Amino acid sequence: MTDMESERQALAERLVEQGVLVTPAWRHAVEAIPREMFLHPGVFLPQDKGRWRPVTSLGTNPAEWAKIAYSDQSLTTQLDGHLTADEVSEPVTGSPTSSSTTPVTVLSMIESLDIEDGHRVLEIGTGTGYSAALLCHRLGEDNVTTVEVDSDVAERADTALEAVGFSTWTVTGDGLLGHPPNAPYDRVIATCAVRRIPYSWVRQTKPGGIILSTVGSWGYGTGLAKVVVNEDGNARGSIIGDASFMQARAQAIVPVSGDLSARTAYADSERATKLPPTILNEWMPAFLTQLAAPGAQLVRASTRNGAQLLYVFDPEKESFAEFTADSDGWTVRQGGPVALWDAIEQALTAWQDAGSPDIAAVQLQITSSSHTYWIGDNPELRWEHRLA
C-alpha cells in the first residue's frame, strides 16, 4: 500500500470514528478519490505574522506531501485571486481566495444532503474539484454539475477531475446566480458562503429537493442552512449548525475602509450600552447581528498610540455605531438613518431572555420576494429581509 493509499484509509477511519462518515457509499468514495490530485500545483500553509508558506507537490517529499494532503485542515490553494504555490518560493502575505475544505466539513455536508442513487446535484463553488469528484464517484459524472466563477480555478479542477476519470458539467463565469444546465436538480450544495441564498437556486431545485448553503457575510458567525423546496416554489428549513466558508465573490462585501473618524464625526445619539459590544466576538451573537442588521460590518481599528477602536457600520444605510470603553462599561455613539446598535441590542437581549438558544434553533423560509428567519414565536426574534 502506498503512502497515499494508507493516508486515504486513515482519513476514512477518522471520519467514521468522528461520526461524520456514516454511509458506506460515501466511505467508498473517500477511500477511492485521491485528494492529493486536487491540490496541484501546491498549497499555502499558515505561518506566523499572517504569512503563508508555499508547498508544492513536486518539491516535497512524497511521505510529507501525503501527510499534508490528508491532514484534518483546510488547505489554501490560492491567494489574492491569482497567486498559486508554484509561483513563489518564500513565505508571503495575502488573503486566501480558494482552498480545499477540511474533509470533516466536506463529508458532513455531503452526508447532510441525504443523497440517493440517481439524484442530480448542482454544486456551487468547484474549488479544487475534490467535492465534485466524491459526488461523481457516488452518482456518476452525468448527474453532477459544478459551478466556479474563477476560470483559472475551474481549469485546474477540470484537469484534476479528468485525471481521476471524470468529465462532468463545469460552468465557469458568473453561473453562481444564473441558470446552469441540467436543471432541475434534486440537491444543491454551496461550498462557499452567501449573504442570502439566491432564489434562482430554489427555481432550479425539484419540489422535495434540498439546498445546503452557508449563509452570512462575516468571517465567523455564519450558519449552515438546509432548506427543502416546496410545491409552491418556496423553500423552508433551518440552520443546522455552524459553518465557515470563503465568501462567494458575487456576493462578497466591500470592507469598510478610509477615514473612520470622518465616517463617525456626526452622531445623532450617545448612551451607555445595555450589552457590551464584545459579545459580537461570539458566534451566535454575530450570526444574530446579521439577521437584525443585514448590512452590518464589525470593524476593529487602532489609533497611532495603540488605543483600540470598535465600530459597527452599515455602508448601504450610511449608518454607524462607535463604541468607547471606560471603567463603568461601554458607551455607544450612533449616527445615520438607522440606529444600528438599538436594533442589534434588542435582538440580542430577546435572544438572551429566550434562554440563549443555539444556532440550530433558527428557522428559515425563502420566497421570491424575501428571506425570513425566526426563533420560536417571539416577534422580536423574527426578521424579514425583503429582496430589492
C-alpha positions in Angstrom: 0.0 0.0 0.0 1.4 3.4 -1.0 1.7 6.4 1.4 -1.3 8.0 -0.3 -3.5 4.9 -0.1 -2.5 4.4 3.6 -3.4 8.1 4.4 -6.7 7.7 2.5 -7.7 4.7 4.5 -6.7 6.5 7.7 -8.8 9.5 6.8 -11.8 7.4 6.2 -11.3 5.7 9.6 -11.0 9.1 11.4 -14.2 10.3 9.7 -16.1 7.2 10.8 -14.8 7.5 14.3 -15.9 11.1 14.5 -19.4 10.1 13.4 -19.1 12.2 10.2 -18.9 9.4 7.7 -21.9 7.0 8.1 -22.9 6.0 4.6 -21.0 3.1 3.1 -21.2 4.6 -0.4 -19.5 7.8 0.8 -16.8 5.8 2.6 -16.1 4.1 -0.6 -15.7 7.5 -2.3 -13.3 8.8 0.4 -11.2 5.6 0.0 -11.2 5.8 -3.8 -10.7 9.6 -4.5 -7.1 10.8 -4.3 -7.3 14.2 -2.6 -3.7 14.9 -3.5 -4.6 15.1 -7.1 -6.8 18.1 -6.4 -4.0 20.1 -4.7 -1.8 20.7 -7.7 0.4 22.7 -8.1 0.5 23.1 -4.3 -0.8 24.7 -1.2 0.0 27.5 1.2 0.4 26.6 4.9 -0.2 29.3 7.6 2.9 30.8 9.3 3.3 33.4 11.9 2.6 37.1 11.3 0.0 36.4 8.7 2.3 34.8 6.3 1.8 31.7 4.1 4.5 29.1 3.3 4.2 27.7 -0.3 4.5 23.9 -0.5 4.4 22.3 -4.0 3.6 18.7 -4.7 6.7 18.2 -6.9 9.1 19.8 -4.5 8.0 17.9 -1.4 9.0 14.5 0.0 6.2 12.1 -1.0 5.5 11.0 2.6 5.3 14.6 3.8 3.0 15.5 0.9 0.8 12.6 1.8 0.5 13.8 5.4 -0.4 17.3 4.2 -2.9 16.1 1.6 -4.8 14.1 4.2 -4.5 16.4 7.2 -7.6 17.4 9.0 -7.4 21.0 7.9 -8.4 23.3 5.1 -5.6 23.8 2.6 -5.3 27.2 0.9 -4.6 26.8 -2.8 -4.8 30.5 -4.0 -4.0 33.9 -2.5 -5.4 37.3 -3.6 -7.4 35.8 -6.5 -4.4 34.7 -8.6 -1.3 33.5 -6.7 -0.5 29.8 -6.5 2.2 28.0 -4.6 4.4 27.3 -7.6 4.8 31.0 -8.3 6.7 31.8 -5.1 9.5 30.1 -3.1 9.4 32.1 0.2 6.6 32.8 2.7 4.3 35.6 1.5 1.3 37.6 2.8 -2.1 37.6 1.2 -5.7 36.7 1.6 -7.0 33.2 0.8 -9.3 33.1 -2.2 -9.5 29.4 -2.9 -9.0 26.3 -0.8 -9.6 22.6 -0.3 -12.0 22.5 2.6 -11.3 20.2 5.5 -12.6 16.7 4.8 -14.6 16.8 8.0 -16.6 19.7 6.7 -16.9 18.3 3.1 -18.2 14.9 4.2 -20.5 16.2 6.9 -22.2 18.5 4.4 -22.4 15.7 1.8 -24.0 13.4 4.4 -26.4 16.1 5.3 -27.7 16.2 1.7 -29.4 12.8 2.1 -28.4 11.9 -1.4 -29.8 8.8 -3.1 -28.6 6.9 -6.1 -29.8 8.7 -9.3 -30.0 12.1 -7.8 -28.8 15.1 -9.9 -26.7 17.5 -7.9 -25.7 21.1 -8.5 -22.5 22.2 -6.7 -21.9 25.9 -6.3 -18.1 26.6 -5.9 -16.0 23.9 -7.6 -12.8 25.0 -5.8 -10.2 22.2 -6.2 -12.8 19.8 -7.5 -12.4 17.3 -4.6 -16.1 17.5 -3.6 -17.2 17.2 -7.2 -15.1 14.0 -7.5 -16.7 12.5 -4.4 -20.2 13.3 -5.9 -19.2 11.9 -9.3 -17.9 8.7 -7.7 -21.3 8.1 -6.0 -23.7 9.4 -8.6 -21.9 9.3 -11.9 -20.5 12.3 -13.8 -23.6 12.8 -15.8 -25.6 13.6 -12.6 -23.2 16.3 -11.3 -22.9 19.9 -12.4 -20.4 22.2 -10.7 -20.1 26.0 -10.9 -16.9 28.0 -10.4 -16.6 31.8 -11.1 -12.8 31.8 -11.3 -11.8 30.4 -14.7 -8.2 29.5 -13.5 -9.5 27.6 -10.5 -12.1 25.8 -12.8 -9.3 24.8 -15.3 -7.2 23.2 -12.5 -10.3 21.4 -11.1 -11.2 20.1 -14.6 -7.7 18.8 -15.1 -7.8 17.0 -11.8 -11.3 15.6 -12.4 -10.2 14.3 -15.8 -7.0 12.8 -14.3 -9.2 10.6 -12.0 -11.6 9.7 -14.8 -14.4 12.2 -14.6 -15.7 14.7 -17.1 -18.6 16.5 -15.5 -20.5 19.6 -16.3 -18.4 22.5 -15.2 -19.8 26.0 -15.5 -17.5 29.0 -15.3 -18.1 32.7 -15.0 -21.0 34.2 -13.0 -23.0 31.0 -13.0 -23.4 31.4 -9.3 -26.6 33.5 -9.7 -27.5 32.2 -13.2 -29.1 29.1 -14.7 -26.5 26.3 -15.2 -27.6 23.4 -17.5 -29.4 20.2 -16.5 -31.9 21.8 -14.1 -34.0 20.9 -12.2 -31.8 19.3 -9.5 -32.6 17.0 -6.6 -29.8 18.6 -4.5 -27.9 21.9 -4.5 -24.8 22.3 -2.3 -22.8 25.5 -2.0 -19.1 25.2 -0.9 -18.9 29.0 -0.4 -20.8 31.4 1.9 -23.5 33.7 0.6 -25.3 36.7 2.2 -28.5 35.1 1.1 -29.5 32.1 -0.9 -30.3 33.2 -4.4 -33.9 32.4 -5.4 -32.6 31.1 -8.7 -31.2 28.1 -6.7 -34.8 27.5 -5.5 -36.1 27.6 -9.0 -33.5 25.1 -10.1 -34.4 22.6 -7.4 -37.2 20.0 -7.7 -40.1 20.0 -5.2 -38.8 18.0 -2.3 -35.2 18.8 -3.2 -32.7 20.1 -0.7 -30.5 23.2 -0.8 -27.5 23.3 1.6 -25.6 26.5 1.9 -23.6 28.6 4.4 -25.3 32.0 5.0 -23.8 35.1 6.4 -21.1 37.6 5.4 -18.8 37.8 8.5 -15.6 35.7 8.7 -17.2 34.0 11.6 -20.8 33.9 12.8 -22.2 32.1 9.7 -24.7 29.2 9.7 -25.3 26.2 7.5 -28.8 26.4 6.1 -30.7 23.3 5.0 -34.0 24.0 3.2 -36.4 21.9 1.3 -38.2 23.3 -1.8 -42.0 23.0 -1.7 -44.5 22.6 -4.4 -45.4 26.3 -4.1 -41.9 27.3 -5.2 -40.8 28.4 -1.8 -38.2 26.8 0.4 -38.2 26.2 4.2 -35.9 24.7 6.7 -33.4 25.6 9.4 -29.8 26.5 10.3 -28.4 23.0 11.2 -25.1 24.2 12.6 -22.1 26.5 12.4 -20.2 26.7 9.1 -17.3 28.7 7.8 -16.5 29.2 4.1 -15.0 31.8 1.9 -17.5 34.3 0.7 -18.8 33.8 -2.8 -17.2 36.5 -4.9 -20.5 37.5 -6.5 -21.9 38.4 -3.0 -18.7 39.4 -1.2 -18.9 42.6 0.9 -16.6 45.5 0.4 -14.8 46.1 3.7 -15.2 49.5 5.3 -12.0 51.5 4.9 -10.8 55.1 4.7 -11.0 57.8 7.4 -13.2 56.2 10.1 -13.1 59.3 12.2 -14.8 61.2 9.3 -17.4 58.5 8.9 -18.3 58.8 12.6 -17.9 62.6 13.0 -21.7 63.4 13.4 -23.7 61.3 15.8 -27.4 61.5 16.5 -27.3 59.9 19.9 -25.0 58.8 22.6 -25.8 56.4 25.5 -24.5 53.6 27.7 -24.8 50.2 26.2 -27.0 47.5 27.8 -24.8 44.8 26.4 -21.0 45.0 25.7 -20.2 45.1 22.0 -17.5 42.5 22.7 -20.4 40.0 22.7 -20.1 40.1 18.9 -16.9 38.1 19.2 -19.1 35.1 19.9 -20.5 33.0 17.1 -24.3 33.1 17.8 -24.5 36.8 18.6 -22.5 37.5 15.5 -25.0 35.5 13.4 -28.0 37.2 15.1 -26.4 40.6 14.4 -26.5 39.8 10.7 -30.2 38.9 11.0 -31.1 42.1 12.9 -28.9 44.4 10.7 -28.2 42.5 7.4 -25.7 45.1 6.1 -23.7 45.4 9.4 -20.0 45.0 9.5 -17.9 44.8 12.7 -14.8 46.9 12.3 -11.8 46.9 14.6 -9.1 49.6 14.3 -6.5 51.3 16.4 -5.1 54.8 16.9 -1.5 55.7 16.3 -0.8 55.3 20.0 -2.2 51.8 20.0 -5.7 52.5 21.5 -8.3 50.0 20.3 -11.3 51.2 18.4 -14.5 49.3 17.8 -17.4 50.1 15.3 -20.4 48.6 13.6 -21.0 50.1 10.1 -23.8 49.6 7.6 -22.4 51.3 4.4 -25.6 50.7 2.4 -27.7 52.6 5.0 -24.9 55.1 5.8 -25.2 54.3 9.5 -22.7 53.6 12.2 -22.3 52.8 15.9 -19.0 53.7 17.6 -18.1 52.2 21.0 -15.9 53.5 23.7 -15.0 51.6 26.9 -14.4 53.1 30.3 -14.4 52.0 33.9 -18.2 52.0 34.0 -18.7 49.9 30.9 -19.3 50.9 27.2 -20.7 54.0 25.5 -22.2 53.9 22.0 -22.5 56.8 19.6 -24.9 56.2 16.7 -25.4 58.1 13.5 -27.3 57.8 10.2 -30.8 56.8 9.3 -30.7 53.5 11.2 -29.9 53.2 14.9 -27.8 50.1 14.4 -26.9 49.2 17.9 -30.5 49.7 19.1 -31.7 47.0 16.6 -28.8 44.7 17.4 -29.1 45.1 21.1 -32.8 44.4 21.0 -32.3 41.2 19.1 -29.5 40.0 21.4 -31.5 40.9 24.6 -34.6 39.0 23.3 -32.3 36.0 22.5 -30.8 36.0 26.0 -34.3 36.3 27.5 -35.3 33.2 25.5 -32.5 31.2 27.1 -29.8 31.9 24.5 -30.7 29.0 22.2 -28.0 27.8 19.8 -27.9 28.4 16.1 -29.9 25.2 15.3 -33.0 26.9 16.7 -33.1 29.4 13.8 -35.7 28.6 11.1 -35.7 30.0 7.6 -38.1 30.5 4.7 -37.1 31.7 1.2 -39.6 33.1 -1.3 -39.2 35.1 -4.5 -39.5 38.3 -2.5 -37.9 37.7 0.9 -35.9 35.7 3.3 -37.5 35.3 6.7 -35.7 34.0 9.8 -37.2 33.3 13.2 -36.6 31.6 16.6 -39.8 30.3 18.3 -42.8 32.5 18.3 -41.3 35.7 19.8 -41.9 38.5 17.3 -38.7 40.2 18.5 -36.8 37.1 17.2 -38.3 37.3 13.7 -36.5 39.1 10.8 -37.7 39.5 7.3 -35.2 40.6 4.7 -37.0 41.9 1.6 -35.3 41.5 -1.7 -34.8 44.6 -3.8 
